[in-house]
């Protein structure tokens, strides 16, 4: 059986592309370490995370090379590089690393658009919800700022490979025009071709034409192009419509643990809205006490665990919300790092590790938790690592980039989880996620029993 191997530079990216494949009936799981890829040979697609977005270019290339070897050893015959929708990270270097390990004739086809998340490419320019990329908050991202909106210019600074572009007018002109332009770009010596797209129909057209050319390619995109290429290469059980199972109202029970590590204004609005819903308990965490791994942080972790467990002994709320920056004042992490002699980023890591310890402590002391909602990419990573999970079986999304799956391995094997970036969604998103987790967990109980 042909397999699709995908490399993502962070976990939220891995789940984003994974659920797009899952929605097309392609069995897919995301793994944190290459050694776990062989756990399940039934998967049609594997996503392997390298956690390489914010590290040095050469280190990123080394991790990607190792990932390619592992994916090939586990049967991957098609390869994809999942990139961030806002073009953060070592994209050029990581694409180079993958192309160097593929057949010499392989060409990289880069389609950076993800229209369902309002990310499009026009004239080579990345537009995020009607705003040029360089004018969004991503330009001031602490770890991986992106100050260039023109995608070809950005990638040219990151790789020595020759690049050609396919502009929107070519896409709009149809299949024959696109086919001729792709062939022309390749004949010019392009090793990477970057294509405009403003709709899913455009991405589907690109995939159709590329599939017809029968080229050896490396897919480079946030997910939609890879999903379409997988479809046209025969992945997914398209003739098998899975039977629908639903749970009645009296079967929807249990508590969802919501852990909010993101300090974004979007997250604050969502958690505030969720906390106002009926039967929701909110427990503020003093983030400042978690910055240093010491007696103060240990006391705060224990306080939150004990409080949460006591609430669950007395009642069964729909959601139990653990949050670090909604109720309390936002902490100046840079100032705290300077004051405590910590390295840049260490305070955020320590806070997220503590949230992982809190989550684990609650799960070990109660059986009432039906699933976990994690907002903030780093929060999700630290929680799953603390639970000793090895991966996530991807199922669906609640909204694009709010990804639902089932934990593989560790203390919470089989638990339903949703991970969401801090900037994704509307004010109602958190409440919708809680409802979806309860439904998914209840349906799984019915199927298993």
N, C-alpha and C positions, 0 to 999 in steps of 0.2 A: 504494500500500500504506500502510495506517495504521501510524504509528509511535508508540512510547511513549517519552517523554522523562522522565528521572528526574534530580533534583538531589540530590546528597549533600554533606554538609559536610566529609567526610573520605574517604580512599581505602578504609579498611577497611569503612566503611558502604556505599560504592559496590559493593565486591565482594560483600558480604553479600546485598544485594538482587539483584545480578546473577546469582549462582549459583542463587537460588531460581527466577528466570525460566528460566535455562538448564535446570534440572531438569524444567521443564515444556515442553521442546522449543522454547523461544523463543530465537532467536538474539540475543545481547546482548554488548555490549562496554562497558567503562568507560574513559573518556578523561580526561586531566589538563587539557587545554586545549581550548577551544571550536573553535579553528582546525583541529583534527584530526577533528572529527565527520564531515566529508565524505569521509574516507578509504575508507569501506566502506558503500556504499548497500544492501548485502544485510541489514544488521542490522535486526531488528524493533524493538529497544529500544536506547537509548543511555543510559548513566549518565555524568553530567558532575560532576566533583568541583570544589568551590569553595574548599576548605581554609579554611572560614570559622567553624569551631566556636568558636575561642578569640579571635576578633577583635572589634572594637567593632561594636555593633548596626548603625549606619548603613553601615559598610563592608561588613558581611555582606549587607545589603539591596542594596547597589549591585552586588556580585558576583552575587547571585542574579538580579537583573533582567537583567544581561548574559547570564547562562546561559539564562534563559527565551527571550530573543531568539534566541540561537544554536540552541537546540533547535527552536524554531518554524521558523527558516530552513532547518533540515535535515529538515523534514517531520513533526515531532512534533505529533500531534493529541490525544494524551492526556498529561497531566502528573502527575507524582508528586513529592512532597517526602519524601525518605528521612530519617528522624529516628533518633537514637541510641536504643538499647534502654533506656538509663538516663537519657534525657531531657536530656542535656547539650547545651550550645550555644545559639544564638540562634533557637530554634524559632519563637517567635511572630513575631519580626521577619521571618524568612525566609519564613514562610507568608504574611504580609502582602504581602511583595514579589511573591510569585507570584500571589496573588489579584488584586492591583492590575493585573496585566498579562493577566488572563484575562477572559472575558465577564462582564458585570456580574451575570448570574444564577448564576455559579459559586459553589458552596458547598464548604467544606473538610470532608472526612470523615476524622477522625483516629482510627486504631485502633492504639494504642501497643504492643499485646501482640505478643510473639514466643514462643509457648508452647514451641516446640522448643528454645529456649535458656533455658527456665524464667523468662521474663519475661511477667507477666500483669497485667491491670488489673481490679480489683474495687472497686466503689463509687467509682470514680475514682482509687483508690489504686494506685500502681505497686508491685508486689511482685516482688522479685528473688530467685529460689530460696528462697521462703518468708520473706524478710526485707523489711520496708518499705524503699523506696529510700533514704530519709533516714538509715537506720541501717546502710547499706552503706558501703564505702570510697569510693564516689562522692561522698558528702557532704564528703569531705576532699580531693577531687581538686585537685591543685595549680593547674591551668589553668582548669577549668570545674566547680567544685563545685556539687552539687545538694542543697539542704537541705530541699526540700519534696517529700513523697511524694504529695500529692494533685495529680494531673495538671491538672485544670481550674483549680485555684488557681494553679499554676505558670504555665500558659499565659496566664491573665488578667493576670498581672503583666508579660507580654511583648508584649501586643497590646491595642488598643482595640476590636477586633472583638468583637461579642456571641457568647457561647459557650453552648451547651446540651449536656447529657450524656444518654447512653442507658445506663442501669444494667443490671446482670446479670439482674435479675428480668424485665426486658423481653425480653432476649435469650432467656432460658429459656422464655418464654411462646410463642415461635415467630414465624413469618413475619408473620402479620397484625398481631400486637402490635407487632413491630418496625417494620413499615411505617407503622402509624398514629402511632407515637411519633416517627419521623423526620419525617413530614409536619407533625406538631404542632410539633416543634422549629423547623422551617423557617418555619412560619407565625408563630412568636413573634419572628422576625427574626434567628435565629441565622445567623452567617456561618461559624462553625466548630462542628461537632458531634463530640464526643468519646465513643467507645463502649467499654464494658467488653468483655472477652473473656478467657476462661481456657483455651480450647482452639482448635485449628485448625478444628474444626467450627463454633465460634461465628464465627470470622472468615469462613469460607465462607458462613455464613448471612447475615452482614452484606453481603457482596459480592453474593450472589444478590438480596437485596432492593433494594440500591442500583441494581444493573443494571436491575432491573425498573421502577424509577421513572423511568429515562431522564433523570436530572438531569445538568446539567453539573457535574462535581465535580473537585476537586483531591484526590488521594489523599495522605494524610499518615500514614506508618507506617514501621516498620523493614524491611518487606519482604513479610511474608505476605499482607497485605491487597492490596497492589499486585499480587502474583502472582495472587491469586484474581480481582481485577478484570480483569487482562489475559486470563485464561482465559475469563471470561464475555463479554469483548468480542471474542473470536475470535482472539486471538493464539496462535501456536504451531501447528506442523504435527501436530495431534493424531491424524491418520489415518496418519501415517508413523512406524512403529516402526523406529528405526535398528538396523541389524544389529550384533550384538555381535562384537567382535574381541578375542581374548585372546592373550597372549604366553606361550610355554612357559617353564619354569624357566631353561633355558639361554639364553633371549633376554633375561632380566632382568639387565642389567649396567649399569655406569657408576656414577659417584659423585654423590651429592646434596650440595650445599653448604648447610649449615644455619647461618644467621646469627641469633644471639640477642642482640637489643639490649635486650629487656625485663629489668628487674631484679626482677620480681614473684616471689613465693615459688612460684607455680604454674609459671612458666617454669623456675626452678631445679630443681624436682622433675622436670619433663619432660626437661630436658637431662641431668640426672644419670642418669636411667633410660636415656635414649638412649645415653649414653656407655659404659654398662656392657654394651651389646649387642655381639655379635661383629662385628669388622671395622669399628669406628668410631674415628676419630681426633679428639681434642679439642685445640683450640689456644686457650688463654686469651689474652685481649687485656688489656693494662693500661689500663683506661678512664681513669685519672687522667692518663696521658700524652697523651690525645687531647683533653683539655678546651680547650687553647689551640692554635690553628693556628700552630705554630711548628716549629723544627727537631726538638724532642723528639717531636712528633706524627708528623712525616715519617719519623723513624727507626723508630718503633713500627709505622707502616703498612707500611714496607718489610720490617721483620723478620717480620711476620705473613704477608705475601704470599710472601716467599722460603721461609719454613718450610712453608707450605701447598703451594707448587709442588714443593718437594723431596720432600715426602711422596708427592705424586701421581706423581712420576717413578719412585719406588721401588715403589709399590703402587697398588692400585685399591680403596680402602675403600668400603664401602657409603655411609658418610656422613663428611663432613669438617665438624666443628663449630667455628665461630668464635663465641666468647662473651665477654661483657664483665663479667659479675657472678656467675658460677656458682662459679668457682674462687677468684678474688680477692675481697678484701673490697669490700663495697658502698661507693661513694664518696658523700660528702655534697656533692651538686652545688651546693646553695645556698651552703655555706661556701666551696667552690672558686670560685664566681662572685664572691663578695665579695672573696676573697683576690686574684683575678686581674683585678678591675675589669671583669667581664663583665655583660651585661644578663641579667635573669631568663630562663631557658630557653635561653640561648646555649650553655651547656656541653653540655646534652643534644643540641642541634642539631649541635654540633661533633663529638660522639662518633658520632652517626648518619651524618654526612657522611663521617667517617673509615671507618666500616663500609662505606659505599658505595664508597669508593676501594679498600678491600681487596677487595671483591667484584669490582669491575671489573678490578683488577690480576690476580686469579687467573684470571678468565675469558679475559683476553687472552693468558695464557701457557700455557693447557692446553685440550685439547679433551675432557677426560674428564668434565666436569661435565654431567650429564643434566638437572639442574633445581636450583632454589633454594627452600629453605624459610626464610621470614623471620618471626620472631616479634617483635611490637612494631609497632604501627601506624606510628609515625614512622620506625622502621628500614626498613620496607617502602618508604615514600615516598622516602626519601633514596637507597636502593639503586636503585630504578627510575629516579629522576631522573639518578643518576650514570651509569646504563647508557643514558641518552638514550631510554628507552622513551616512547612516546606514549600507551599504554593497555594494557589487558588484555582479551583475549577470554575471557569467563567460561565455565566448563565444568561444574563440579560443586562439592560440598563434601565434605571428608573426614569432618568432623563439622560441625554448624551453627556458622558463624562461623570456620571454618578452610577458606578458600576456594581452590579450584584453578582455575587459568587458564593462558593462554598469552600470553607477552609480544608486544606489537605494536610494531614499530619498534626502532631503536637497535642497540646492540652485541649484544643477546641476543634478537633477533627470532625468535619461534617456540619459545623456551625455556619449559618447563613450570615454573610457580611455584605456591607455596602461601603465602598470607599469613594470619597468625593474631594476634589480640590477645593481650597478655600474660597476661590473666586467664582465657582460654578453655581448656577441656579438662581431662582427667584426666592422671595420671602417665604413661599409655601413649600419649598423643596424639602426641607428637613422633615416636616410633618408627613409629606407624601412618602418619603423614604421609610419612615417608621412603619407606616401602614403596609407598605409593600413587603418589608422584612417579615412582619407577622404573618401575612398571607402566604409568603413563600415557605416559611418554616412549617406552617400548618398543613399546606399541601404536601410537603415532603413527608410529614408524619403519616398522612393518609396513604401515600404511595408505599411507604416502607411497611406499614401495618396492614 
